[in-house]
Structures are given as structure tokens and as C-alpha cells.
């Protein structure tokens, strides 16, 4: 991706539950969170606006409450999220403060995006936070909302938008705040020509100039996680929203957060989807038609 290094000014970064927690216990992966926060602070120190979309509320709440099985009942997921979201923010606040930065929590629901007044209020809040130098930490407001916790099914052809996964949410946020880059930190290096776990000849695609049917055909479900909701299909939905709204999007591996957030590195490993601003793409009508 070295030819494509460019100077970004506003970046949205999404990280999923499986990257923020240890698979053995479900408890917070503090080393990973520390690297994530330090890299974000370094981007801020370069003058770049950064917004973090962080999952993990349900997973962290589950661990805190000692619940072994992935909860099925909505009320239990919502209770877990209520506990976990607070714990997550406590960790983020502490880590950001260590590097002299300030984080602010923004919890969104489907209605925030669909209702024009709420959407505008949310946008103004984000812009004010950026102006103040604060790093917004975003999640879905899982404890009060029921749309958000549907789990994406394994149908690889299902690339239609589903509010309820943070890949899509982060792309909506990127479009809302006029970001020029969205980074999805994932459990894979990027988009492959085939499922790399099943096909050793699968190749990593480093740059996608334009989203077309051949790209959507590669959307094999790649998540083996029991805590998150995203797969490659939701990442391509995110790519559509981000690139049409004028932002580049990168899928990169969360295994090495520091390398994956080193966006000026010439040796960057990941898949870059190039911005392809579509004059017909309008966030308001898109969310209303897709999830309204
Ligand atoms: N909002 C959910 C949580 O924080 C996660 C959704 C997702 O992983 O996409 O637990």
C-alpha cells in the first residue's frame, strides 16, 4: 500500500470485542487496549482528529458478572452492556489520561441516525468534541435499544445493511463526521481473494479501487469469534458507506494494533478501499431506506 500513503485529517477507528478481550476468560485485554490508546494519542499528537468506535460492552459485562455462556435473552445482554460499557470507559479514561488526552463517551442508537434532529445533534456533538481535542469513544447504546444486538447471520451473500454491528456503525459515524479515513481493526489482515483459512492460495488484496460485484463475492465470513458480530460481509457494507461518502477505508489486523494504526508507514499491511465519493449518496436517505 506504499503508493497510497496520504495525509489524513480525521480518522474513525473501529475495534471489536474479540480484539479487546482475552478469549480464555472474556476479560479485558489491557495490553491491547494500552497499545490502541497510545497509538490513538500519537495520531492526536500529529494533529489528526480521531474517533474510536469500540465494541466490548456486552463481553466485558459478561466477564464482570461471571456469565460463561453467550447470553441469549435481550434483557441479559442489555444488563451485561450496562455493566460492561461503564467498565470499558473506566479503562479508556484511565489510559487516555496517562497520555494527557481526554476521551468522551457517545452512545448511539438506530434512532439517532434515522431522526434528522438527533442525527444533527450527534454530528454537532462530534464536531464540538473534535474542536475541544477530545477523542469520542462510540458504541451502540445496547442497554436501552433492541435493534442493536441482532447477530449477523452466516449468510455470506447477506451484505445488506444491518444496524447492530459496529462495522456498519463506524462507517455511519465516518460519514456523519466527514472523516477521510475509516480503519476497521479486524481478526484478519484484510480482504482476501478467498477464505485464507480454507484456501492456502488465497491472496491479500492490498488496494480496492472500486467496489464491484467481484469484491462483494469475496465476502466470506471471517469471524471465528464468539463475542463480536462482524464478518467480511459487514466490512464490505461499511466500505460502501465510507467510500461513497468520500472516505478511504482500511481493513487491518488488530493483532498488531501499533502497526495497523501506523498509517503513514510505507510497509502498511491491510486492504485499502479508495474513497469514491458518490454524489448520489446521501447519509440521511441511506439510513432511512436501509434501517428506517
Ligand atoms: N455493541 C456491542 C458491544 O459493545 C458489539 C457489537 C459488535 O461487536 O459489532 O458489546
py3Dmol code that shows the C-alpha trace and the ligand (Angstrom):
import py3Dmol

protein = """\
ATOM      1  CA  UNK A   1       0.000   0.000   0.000  1.00  0.00           C
ATOM      2  CA  UNK A   2       3.077   2.261  -0.042  1.00  0.00           C
ATOM      3  CA  UNK A   3       1.991   4.237  -3.134  1.00  0.00           C
ATOM      4  CA  UNK A   4      -1.153   5.240  -1.364  1.00  0.00           C
ATOM      5  CA  UNK A   5       0.229   6.867   1.786  1.00  0.00           C
ATOM      6  CA  UNK A   6      -1.626  10.090   2.260  1.00  0.00           C
ATOM      7  CA  UNK A   7      -2.101  12.650   4.950  1.00  0.00           C
ATOM      8  CA  UNK A   8      -5.406  12.152   6.709  1.00  0.00           C
ATOM      9  CA  UNK A   9      -7.024  14.758   8.935  1.00  0.00           C
ATOM     10  CA  UNK A  10      -9.970  12.925  10.525  1.00  0.00           C
ATOM     11  CA  UNK A  11      -9.902   9.196  11.237  1.00  0.00           C
ATOM     12  CA  UNK A  12     -12.501   6.823  12.680  1.00  0.00           C
ATOM     13  CA  UNK A  13     -11.056   3.607  14.146  1.00  0.00           C
ATOM     14  CA  UNK A  14     -13.194   0.580  14.955  1.00  0.00           C
ATOM     15  CA  UNK A  15     -12.124  -2.274  17.182  1.00  0.00           C
ATOM     16  CA  UNK A  16     -14.224  -5.329  18.012  1.00  0.00           C
ATOM     17  CA  UNK A  17     -14.957  -7.279  21.173  1.00  0.00           C
ATOM     18  CA  UNK A  18     -12.754 -10.242  20.232  1.00  0.00           C
ATOM     19  CA  UNK A  19      -9.736  -7.924  19.996  1.00  0.00           C
ATOM     20  CA  UNK A  20     -10.407  -6.213  23.306  1.00  0.00           C
ATOM     21  CA  UNK A  21     -10.903  -9.315  25.426  1.00  0.00           C
ATOM     22  CA  UNK A  22      -8.943 -12.467  26.154  1.00  0.00           C
ATOM     23  CA  UNK A  23     -10.695 -15.473  24.590  1.00  0.00           C
ATOM     24  CA  UNK A  24      -9.929 -17.705  27.588  1.00  0.00           C
ATOM     25  CA  UNK A  25     -11.665 -15.531  30.197  1.00  0.00           C
ATOM     26  CA  UNK A  26     -13.569 -12.812  28.321  1.00  0.00           C
ATOM     27  CA  UNK A  27     -11.777 -10.253  30.477  1.00  0.00           C
ATOM     28  CA  UNK A  28     -10.272  -7.059  29.062  1.00  0.00           C
ATOM     29  CA  UNK A  29      -7.038  -7.385  27.103  1.00  0.00           C
ATOM     30  CA  UNK A  30      -5.292  -4.481  28.798  1.00  0.00           C
ATOM     31  CA  UNK A  31      -2.118  -4.820  26.724  1.00  0.00           C
ATOM     32  CA  UNK A  32      -4.121  -4.449  23.522  1.00  0.00           C
ATOM     33  CA  UNK A  33      -6.142  -1.542  24.910  1.00  0.00           C
ATOM     34  CA  UNK A  34      -2.958   0.169  26.022  1.00  0.00           C
ATOM     35  CA  UNK A  35      -1.386  -0.133  22.544  1.00  0.00           C
ATOM     36  CA  UNK A  36      -4.610   1.068  20.946  1.00  0.00           C
ATOM     37  CA  UNK A  37      -4.892   4.134  23.159  1.00  0.00           C
ATOM     38  CA  UNK A  38      -1.207   5.004  22.821  1.00  0.00           C
ATOM     39  CA  UNK A  39      -1.400   4.840  19.015  1.00  0.00           C
ATOM     40  CA  UNK A  40      -4.548   6.977  19.007  1.00  0.00           C
ATOM     41  CA  UNK A  41      -2.869   9.558  21.247  1.00  0.00           C
ATOM     42  CA  UNK A  42       0.050   9.617  18.848  1.00  0.00           C
ATOM     43  CA  UNK A  43      -2.313  10.313  15.945  1.00  0.00           C
ATOM     44  CA  UNK A  44      -3.876  13.117  18.017  1.00  0.00           C
ATOM     45  CA  UNK A  45      -0.389  14.437  18.708  1.00  0.00           C
ATOM     46  CA  UNK A  46       0.083  14.700  14.938  1.00  0.00           C
ATOM     47  CA  UNK A  47      -2.991  16.944  14.836  1.00  0.00           C
ATOM     48  CA  UNK A  48      -5.349  14.305  13.422  1.00  0.00           C
ATOM     49  CA  UNK A  49      -8.926  14.153  14.754  1.00  0.00           C
ATOM     50  CA  UNK A  50      -9.607  10.623  15.952  1.00  0.00           C
ATOM     51  CA  UNK A  51     -12.839   8.902  16.887  1.00  0.00           C
ATOM     52  CA  UNK A  52     -12.789   5.408  18.373  1.00  0.00           C
ATOM     53  CA  UNK A  53     -15.718   3.041  17.849  1.00  0.00           C
ATOM     54  CA  UNK A  54     -15.250   0.373  20.474  1.00  0.00           C
ATOM     55  CA  UNK A  55     -17.284  -2.770  20.993  1.00  0.00           C
ATOM     56  CA  UNK A  56     -16.858  -4.882  24.076  1.00  0.00           C
ATOM     57  CA  UNK A  57     -19.671  -3.691  26.341  1.00  0.00           C
ATOM     58  CA  UNK A  58     -21.509  -6.998  26.389  1.00  0.00           C
ATOM     59  CA  UNK A  59     -18.356  -9.122  26.506  1.00  0.00           C
ATOM     60  CA  UNK A  60     -16.791  -7.126  29.336  1.00  0.00           C
ATOM     61  CA  UNK A  61     -20.073  -7.040  31.285  1.00  0.00           C
ATOM     62  CA  UNK A  62     -20.441 -10.790  30.866  1.00  0.00           C
ATOM     63  CA  UNK A  63     -16.980 -11.383  32.296  1.00  0.00           C
ATOM     64  CA  UNK A  64     -17.622  -8.969  35.152  1.00  0.00           C
ATOM     65  CA  UNK A  65     -20.838 -10.796  36.042  1.00  0.00           C
ATOM     66  CA  UNK A  66     -19.252 -14.240  35.657  1.00  0.00           C
ATOM     67  CA  UNK A  67     -21.630 -15.317  32.876  1.00  0.00           C
ATOM     68  CA  UNK A  68     -19.975 -18.142  30.926  1.00  0.00           C
ATOM     69  CA  UNK A  69     -22.394 -18.646  28.033  1.00  0.00           C
ATOM     70  CA  UNK A  70     -23.019 -16.021  25.402  1.00  0.00           C
ATOM     71  CA  UNK A  71     -26.322 -14.519  26.646  1.00  0.00           C
ATOM     72  CA  UNK A  72     -29.400 -15.125  24.503  1.00  0.00           C
ATOM     73  CA  UNK A  73     -32.068 -13.067  26.281  1.00  0.00           C
ATOM     74  CA  UNK A  74     -32.113  -9.427  25.216  1.00  0.00           C
ATOM     75  CA  UNK A  75     -32.584  -8.255  28.807  1.00  0.00           C
ATOM     76  CA  UNK A  76     -29.475 -10.158  29.911  1.00  0.00           C
ATOM     77  CA  UNK A  77     -27.394  -8.768  27.027  1.00  0.00           C
ATOM     78  CA  UNK A  78     -28.649  -5.296  27.924  1.00  0.00           C
ATOM     79  CA  UNK A  79     -27.769  -5.783  31.587  1.00  0.00           C
ATOM     80  CA  UNK A  80     -24.283  -7.026  30.589  1.00  0.00           C
ATOM     81  CA  UNK A  81     -23.842  -3.981  28.342  1.00  0.00           C
ATOM     82  CA  UNK A  82     -24.855  -1.633  31.166  1.00  0.00           C
ATOM     83  CA  UNK A  83     -22.118  -3.073  33.390  1.00  0.00           C
ATOM     84  CA  UNK A  84     -19.521  -3.555  30.644  1.00  0.00           C
ATOM     85  CA  UNK A  85     -19.851  -0.155  28.975  1.00  0.00           C
ATOM     86  CA  UNK A  86     -19.030   1.574  32.265  1.00  0.00           C
ATOM     87  CA  UNK A  87     -16.042  -0.686  32.857  1.00  0.00           C
ATOM     88  CA  UNK A  88     -14.754  -0.170  29.337  1.00  0.00           C
ATOM     89  CA  UNK A  89     -14.972   3.598  29.656  1.00  0.00           C
ATOM     90  CA  UNK A  90     -13.241   3.489  33.017  1.00  0.00           C
ATOM     91  CA  UNK A  91     -10.280   1.740  31.369  1.00  0.00           C
ATOM     92  CA  UNK A  92     -10.276   4.073  28.367  1.00  0.00           C
ATOM     93  CA  UNK A  93     -10.460   7.208  30.536  1.00  0.00           C
ATOM     94  CA  UNK A  94      -7.548   5.992  32.616  1.00  0.00           C
ATOM     95  CA  UNK A  95      -5.383   5.067  29.622  1.00  0.00           C
ATOM     96  CA  UNK A  96      -6.108   8.277  27.675  1.00  0.00           C
ATOM     97  CA  UNK A  97      -5.373  10.345  30.784  1.00  0.00           C
ATOM     98  CA  UNK A  98      -1.953   8.664  31.057  1.00  0.00           C
ATOM     99  CA  UNK A  99      -1.044  10.274  27.724  1.00  0.00           C
ATOM    100  CA  UNK A 100      -2.673  13.608  28.617  1.00  0.00           C
ATOM    101  CA  UNK A 101      -5.663  13.125  26.374  1.00  0.00           C
ATOM    102  CA  UNK A 102      -9.369  13.194  27.123  1.00  0.00           C
ATOM    103  CA  UNK A 103     -11.991  10.757  25.937  1.00  0.00           C
ATOM    104  CA  UNK A 104     -15.753  11.392  25.776  1.00  0.00           C
ATOM    105  CA  UNK A 105     -18.410   8.703  25.540  1.00  0.00           C
ATOM    106  CA  UNK A 106     -21.018   8.866  22.756  1.00  0.00           C
ATOM    107  CA  UNK A 107     -23.651   6.109  22.686  1.00  0.00           C
ATOM    108  CA  UNK A 108     -25.795   5.944  19.563  1.00  0.00           C
ATOM    109  CA  UNK A 109     -28.939   4.096  18.592  1.00  0.00           C
ATOM    110  CA  UNK A 110     -30.628   3.434  15.313  1.00  0.00           C
ATOM    111  CA  UNK A 111     -32.959   6.334  16.015  1.00  0.00           C
ATOM    112  CA  UNK A 112     -30.037   8.731  16.378  1.00  0.00           C
ATOM    113  CA  UNK A 113     -29.197   8.109  12.750  1.00  0.00           C
ATOM    114  CA  UNK A 114     -32.740   7.972  11.386  1.00  0.00           C
ATOM    115  CA  UNK A 115     -34.184  11.019  13.170  1.00  0.00           C
ATOM    116  CA  UNK A 116     -32.873  14.167  11.435  1.00  0.00           C
ATOM    117  CA  UNK A 117     -32.798  16.249  14.633  1.00  0.00           C
ATOM    118  CA  UNK A 118     -30.944  13.591  16.645  1.00  0.00           C
ATOM    119  CA  UNK A 119     -28.562  12.989  13.754  1.00  0.00           C
ATOM    120  CA  UNK A 120     -27.749  16.683  13.525  1.00  0.00           C
ATOM    121  CA  UNK A 121     -27.320  16.918  17.305  1.00  0.00           C
ATOM    122  CA  UNK A 122     -24.973  13.929  17.275  1.00  0.00           C
ATOM    123  CA  UNK A 123     -22.969  15.467  14.437  1.00  0.00           C
ATOM    124  CA  UNK A 124     -22.674  18.774  16.285  1.00  0.00           C
ATOM    125  CA  UNK A 125     -21.530  16.960  19.423  1.00  0.00           C
ATOM    126  CA  UNK A 126     -18.815  15.110  17.496  1.00  0.00           C
ATOM    127  CA  UNK A 127     -17.613  18.295  15.840  1.00  0.00           C
ATOM    128  CA  UNK A 128     -17.515  20.084  19.184  1.00  0.00           C
ATOM    129  CA  UNK A 129     -15.552  17.209  20.740  1.00  0.00           C
ATOM    130  CA  UNK A 130     -13.016  17.361  17.889  1.00  0.00           C
ATOM    131  CA  UNK A 131     -12.762  21.135  18.317  1.00  0.00           C
ATOM    132  CA  UNK A 132     -12.026  20.588  22.018  1.00  0.00           C
ATOM    133  CA  UNK A 133      -9.372  17.993  21.195  1.00  0.00           C
ATOM    134  CA  UNK A 134     -11.394  15.207  22.808  1.00  0.00           C
ATOM    135  CA  UNK A 135     -11.408  11.636  21.451  1.00  0.00           C
ATOM    136  CA  UNK A 136     -15.020  10.433  21.134  1.00  0.00           C
ATOM    137  CA  UNK A 137     -15.404   6.779  22.163  1.00  0.00           C
ATOM    138  CA  UNK A 138     -18.515   5.436  20.477  1.00  0.00           C
ATOM    139  CA  UNK A 139     -20.645   2.350  20.906  1.00  0.00           C
ATOM    140  CA  UNK A 140     -24.246   1.449  20.367  1.00  0.00           C
ATOM    141  CA  UNK A 141     -26.455   2.165  23.342  1.00  0.00           C
ATOM    142  CA  UNK A 142     -27.025  -1.531  23.878  1.00  0.00           C
ATOM    143  CA  UNK A 143     -28.737  -1.283  27.262  1.00  0.00           C
ATOM    144  CA  UNK A 144     -31.750   0.680  26.011  1.00  0.00           C
ATOM    145  CA  UNK A 145     -32.107  -0.427  22.452  1.00  0.00           C
ATOM    146  CA  UNK A 146     -33.282  -3.649  20.896  1.00  0.00           C
ATOM    147  CA  UNK A 147     -32.184  -3.283  17.281  1.00  0.00           C
ATOM    148  CA  UNK A 148     -28.549  -3.195  18.121  1.00  0.00           C
ATOM    149  CA  UNK A 149     -27.896  -6.682  19.341  1.00  0.00           C
ATOM    150  CA  UNK A 150     -29.073  -8.778  16.445  1.00  0.00           C
ATOM    151  CA  UNK A 151     -26.197 -11.001  15.491  1.00  0.00           C
ATOM    152  CA  UNK A 152     -25.270 -11.077  11.838  1.00  0.00           C
ATOM    153  CA  UNK A 153     -26.152 -14.416  10.311  1.00  0.00           C
ATOM    154  CA  UNK A 154     -23.655 -16.526   8.430  1.00  0.00           C
ATOM    155  CA  UNK A 155     -25.206 -15.981   5.043  1.00  0.00           C
ATOM    156  CA  UNK A 156     -22.233 -14.626   3.083  1.00  0.00           C
ATOM    157  CA  UNK A 157     -24.499 -13.103   0.457  1.00  0.00           C
ATOM    158  CA  UNK A 158     -26.169 -11.010   3.116  1.00  0.00           C
ATOM    159  CA  UNK A 159     -24.431  -7.707   2.574  1.00  0.00           C
ATOM    160  CA  UNK A 160     -27.451  -5.566   3.211  1.00  0.00           C
ATOM    161  CA  UNK A 161     -27.148  -3.117   5.981  1.00  0.00           C
ATOM    162  CA  UNK A 162     -27.982  -4.187   9.473  1.00  0.00           C
ATOM    163  CA  UNK A 163     -27.827  -1.735  12.335  1.00  0.00           C
ATOM    164  CA  UNK A 164     -26.434  -3.830  15.143  1.00  0.00           C
ATOM    165  CA  UNK A 165     -22.819  -4.318  14.232  1.00  0.00           C
ATOM    166  CA  UNK A 166     -20.080  -1.855  14.878  1.00  0.00           C
ATOM    167  CA  UNK A 167     -18.561  -2.210  11.385  1.00  0.00           C
ATOM    168  CA  UNK A 168     -21.667  -0.554   9.962  1.00  0.00           C
ATOM    169  CA  UNK A 169     -21.951   1.852  12.872  1.00  0.00           C
ATOM    170  CA  UNK A 170     -18.371   3.033  12.434  1.00  0.00           C
ATOM    171  CA  UNK A 171     -18.973   3.706   8.733  1.00  0.00           C
ATOM    172  CA  UNK A 172     -22.098   5.704   9.563  1.00  0.00           C
ATOM    173  CA  UNK A 173     -20.081   7.693  12.079  1.00  0.00           C
ATOM    174  CA  UNK A 174     -17.331   8.275   9.489  1.00  0.00           C
ATOM    175  CA  UNK A 175     -19.940   9.599   7.038  1.00  0.00           C
ATOM    176  CA  UNK A 176     -21.624  11.687   9.750  1.00  0.00           C
ATOM    177  CA  UNK A 177     -18.438  13.444  10.880  1.00  0.00           C
ATOM    178  CA  UNK A 178     -16.893  13.808   7.402  1.00  0.00           C
ATOM    179  CA  UNK A 179     -13.924  11.559   8.187  1.00  0.00           C
ATOM    180  CA  UNK A 180     -11.423  10.961   5.412  1.00  0.00           C
ATOM    181  CA  UNK A 181     -10.375   7.537   6.721  1.00  0.00           C
ATOM    182  CA  UNK A 182     -12.087   4.641   8.460  1.00  0.00           C
ATOM    183  CA  UNK A 183      -9.903   1.857   9.869  1.00  0.00           C
ATOM    184  CA  UNK A 184     -11.541  -1.444  10.775  1.00  0.00           C
ATOM    185  CA  UNK A 185      -9.243  -3.396  13.067  1.00  0.00           C
ATOM    186  CA  UNK A 186     -10.076  -6.995  12.390  1.00  0.00           C
ATOM    187  CA  UNK A 187      -9.055 -10.578  13.116  1.00  0.00           C
ATOM    188  CA  UNK A 188      -7.643 -10.814   9.601  1.00  0.00           C
ATOM    189  CA  UNK A 189      -5.039  -8.855   7.575  1.00  0.00           C
ATOM    190  CA  UNK A 190      -7.660  -7.624   5.132  1.00  0.00           C
ATOM    191  CA  UNK A 191      -9.764  -8.799   2.220  1.00  0.00           C
ATOM    192  CA  UNK A 192      -8.531 -11.972   0.557  1.00  0.00           C
ATOM    193  CA  UNK A 193      -9.416 -13.400  -2.842  1.00  0.00           C
ATOM    194  CA  UNK A 194     -10.791 -16.420  -0.952  1.00  0.00           C
ATOM    195  CA  UNK A 195     -11.094 -17.603   2.658  1.00  0.00           C
ATOM    196  CA  UNK A 196      -7.432 -17.809   3.761  1.00  0.00           C
ATOM    197  CA  UNK A 197      -8.247 -20.384   6.446  1.00  0.00           C
ATOM    198  CA  UNK A 198      -9.649 -22.770   3.855  1.00  0.00           C
ATOM    199  CA  UNK A 199      -7.567 -21.905   0.793  1.00  0.00           C
ATOM    200  CA  UNK A 200      -3.758 -21.551   1.171  1.00  0.00           C
ATOM    201  CA  UNK A 201      -3.605 -19.866  -2.255  1.00  0.00           C
ATOM    202  CA  UNK A 202      -5.883 -17.025  -1.163  1.00  0.00           C
ATOM    203  CA  UNK A 203      -4.172 -13.684  -1.720  1.00  0.00           C
ATOM    204  CA  UNK A 204      -4.462 -10.470   0.228  1.00  0.00           C
ATOM    205  CA  UNK A 205      -5.857  -7.640  -1.884  1.00  0.00           C
ATOM    206  CA  UNK A 206      -3.919  -4.521  -0.979  1.00  0.00           C
ATOM    207  CA  UNK A 207      -5.968  -1.891  -2.821  1.00  0.00           C
ATOM    208  CA  UNK A 208      -9.593  -1.875  -3.951  1.00  0.00           C
ATOM    209  CA  UNK A 209     -10.110   0.956  -6.420  1.00  0.00           C
ATOM    210  CA  UNK A 210     -13.835   0.406  -6.764  1.00  0.00           C
ATOM    211  CA  UNK A 211     -16.415  -1.774  -5.060  1.00  0.00           C
ATOM    212  CA  UNK A 212     -17.998  -4.050  -7.613  1.00  0.00           C
ATOM    213  CA  UNK A 213     -19.742  -7.406  -7.618  1.00  0.00           C
ATOM    214  CA  UNK A 214     -16.458  -9.323  -7.773  1.00  0.00           C
ATOM    215  CA  UNK A 215     -15.431  -7.715  -4.482  1.00  0.00           C
ATOM    216  CA  UNK A 216     -18.757  -8.489  -2.807  1.00  0.00           C
ATOM    217  CA  UNK A 217     -18.337 -12.090  -3.992  1.00  0.00           C
ATOM    218  CA  UNK A 218     -15.226 -12.334  -1.813  1.00  0.00           C
ATOM    219  CA  UNK A 219     -17.164 -11.544   1.340  1.00  0.00           C
ATOM    220  CA  UNK A 220     -16.585 -14.823   3.102  1.00  0.00           C
ATOM    221  CA  UNK A 221     -17.456 -14.741   6.773  1.00  0.00           C
ATOM    222  CA  UNK A 222     -14.144 -14.425   8.510  1.00  0.00           C
ATOM    223  CA  UNK A 223     -15.028 -14.159  12.155  1.00  0.00           C
ATOM    224  CA  UNK A 224     -14.478 -17.193  14.306  1.00  0.00           C
ATOM    225  CA  UNK A 225     -15.281 -15.178  17.365  1.00  0.00           C
ATOM    226  CA  UNK A 226     -17.928 -15.927  19.974  1.00  0.00           C
ATOM    227  CA  UNK A 227     -18.020 -12.341  21.218  1.00  0.00           C
ATOM    228  CA  UNK A 228     -18.323  -9.997  18.219  1.00  0.00           C
ATOM    229  CA  UNK A 229     -20.813  -9.680  15.414  1.00  0.00           C
ATOM    230  CA  UNK A 230     -18.810  -8.614  12.378  1.00  0.00           C
ATOM    231  CA  UNK A 231     -17.618 -10.656   9.416  1.00  0.00           C
ATOM    232  CA  UNK A 232     -16.315  -9.681   5.990  1.00  0.00           C
ATOM    233  CA  UNK A 233     -19.846  -9.003   4.723  1.00  0.00           C
ATOM    234  CA  UNK A 234     -20.443  -6.239   7.269  1.00  0.00           C
ATOM    235  CA  UNK A 235     -16.995  -4.836   6.459  1.00  0.00           C
ATOM    236  CA  UNK A 236     -17.928  -4.506   2.805  1.00  0.00           C
ATOM    237  CA  UNK A 237     -21.185  -2.816   3.764  1.00  0.00           C
ATOM    238  CA  UNK A 238     -19.054  -0.435   5.809  1.00  0.00           C
ATOM    239  CA  UNK A 239     -16.755   0.049   2.809  1.00  0.00           C
ATOM    240  CA  UNK A 240     -19.711   1.027   0.672  1.00  0.00           C
ATOM    241  CA  UNK A 241     -20.915   3.660   3.149  1.00  0.00           C
ATOM    242  CA  UNK A 242     -17.423   5.011   3.847  1.00  0.00           C
ATOM    243  CA  UNK A 243     -16.130   5.180   0.275  1.00  0.00           C
ATOM    244  CA  UNK A 244     -19.383   6.591  -1.156  1.00  0.00           C
ATOM    245  CA  UNK A 245     -19.323   9.308   1.486  1.00  0.00           C
ATOM    246  CA  UNK A 246     -15.781  10.233   0.462  1.00  0.00           C
ATOM    247  CA  UNK A 247     -13.570   8.402   2.972  1.00  0.00           C
ATOM    248  CA  UNK A 248     -10.875   5.810   2.356  1.00  0.00           C
ATOM    249  CA  UNK A 249     -11.339   2.639   4.367  1.00  0.00           C
ATOM    250  CA  UNK A 250      -8.694   0.208   5.592  1.00  0.00           C
ATOM    251  CA  UNK A 251      -9.147  -3.290   6.974  1.00  0.00           C
ATOM    252  CA  UNK A 252      -6.079  -4.173   9.028  1.00  0.00           C
ATOM    253  CA  UNK A 253      -5.170  -6.724  11.651  1.00  0.00           C
ATOM    254  CA  UNK A 254      -5.947  -5.965  15.286  1.00  0.00           C
ATOM    255  CA  UNK A 255      -3.254  -8.450  16.333  1.00  0.00           C
ATOM    256  CA  UNK A 256      -0.670  -5.676  15.998  1.00  0.00           C
ATOM    257  CA  UNK A 257      -2.612  -2.508  16.703  1.00  0.00           C
ATOM    258  CA  UNK A 258       0.506  -0.325  16.676  1.00  0.00           C
ATOM    259  CA  UNK A 259       1.494  -1.406  13.155  1.00  0.00           C
ATOM    260  CA  UNK A 260      -2.088  -1.214  11.942  1.00  0.00           C
ATOM    261  CA  UNK A 261      -2.502   2.361  13.161  1.00  0.00           C
ATOM    262  CA  UNK A 262       0.825   3.473  11.752  1.00  0.00           C
ATOM    263  CA  UNK A 263      -0.970   4.850   8.732  1.00  0.00           C
ATOM    264  CA  UNK A 264       1.979   6.773   7.361  1.00  0.00           C
ATOM    265  CA  UNK A 265       4.102   3.621   7.188  1.00  0.00           C
ATOM    266  CA  UNK A 266       5.207   2.670   3.684  1.00  0.00           C
ATOM    267  CA  UNK A 267       5.087  -1.018   4.623  1.00  0.00           C
ATOM    268  CA  UNK A 268       1.482  -0.989   5.705  1.00  0.00           C
ATOM    269  CA  UNK A 269      -0.268  -4.378   5.604  1.00  0.00           C
ATOM    270  CA  UNK A 270      -4.010  -4.335   5.027  1.00  0.00           C
ATOM    271  CA  UNK A 271      -6.633  -3.671   2.388  1.00  0.00           C
ATOM    272  CA  UNK A 272      -7.236  -0.080   1.344  1.00  0.00           C
ATOM    273  CA  UNK A 273     -10.610   0.729  -0.203  1.00  0.00           C
ATOM    274  CA  UNK A 274     -10.211   4.004  -2.008  1.00  0.00           C
ATOM    275  CA  UNK A 275     -12.697   6.805  -1.452  1.00  0.00           C
ATOM    276  CA  UNK A 276     -15.114   7.025  -4.329  1.00  0.00           C
ATOM    277  CA  UNK A 277     -17.439   9.868  -3.452  1.00  0.00           C
ATOM    278  CA  UNK A 278     -20.823   9.207  -4.930  1.00  0.00           C
ATOM    279  CA  UNK A 279     -22.775  12.450  -5.461  1.00  0.00           C
ATOM    280  CA  UNK A 280     -25.983  10.462  -5.147  1.00  0.00           C
ATOM    281  CA  UNK A 281     -25.035   9.057  -1.763  1.00  0.00           C
ATOM    282  CA  UNK A 282     -26.862  10.899   0.969  1.00  0.00           C
ATOM    283  CA  UNK A 283     -26.440   9.612   4.524  1.00  0.00           C
ATOM    284  CA  UNK A 284     -29.926  10.707   5.604  1.00  0.00           C
ATOM    285  CA  UNK A 285     -31.754   8.906   2.814  1.00  0.00           C
ATOM    286  CA  UNK A 286     -29.424   5.915   3.017  1.00  0.00           C
ATOM    287  CA  UNK A 287     -30.115   5.265   6.691  1.00  0.00           C
ATOM    288  CA  UNK A 288     -33.826   5.923   6.287  1.00  0.00           C
ATOM    289  CA  UNK A 289     -34.119   3.486   3.378  1.00  0.00           C
ATOM    290  CA  UNK A 290     -31.828   0.826   4.842  1.00  0.00           C
ATOM    291  CA  UNK A 291     -32.713   0.836   8.514  1.00  0.00           C
ATOM    292  CA  UNK A 292     -35.529   3.348   8.930  1.00  0.00           C
TER     293      UNK A 292
END
"""
ligand_1 = """\
10
LIG
N -22.215 -3.092 20.726
C -21.764 -4.420 21.054
C -20.907 -4.376 22.332
O -20.313 -3.396 22.616
C -20.927 -5.068 19.991
C -21.394 -5.013 18.572
C -20.328 -5.540 17.615
O -19.378 -6.201 18.057
O -20.414 -5.292 16.414
O -20.805 -5.338 23.036
"""
view = py3Dmol.view(width=600, height=400)
view.addModel(protein, "pdb")
view.setStyle({"model": 0}, {"cartoon": {"style": "trace"}})
view.addModel(ligand_1, "xyz")
view.setStyle({"model": 1}, {"stick": {}})
view.zoomTo()
view.show()
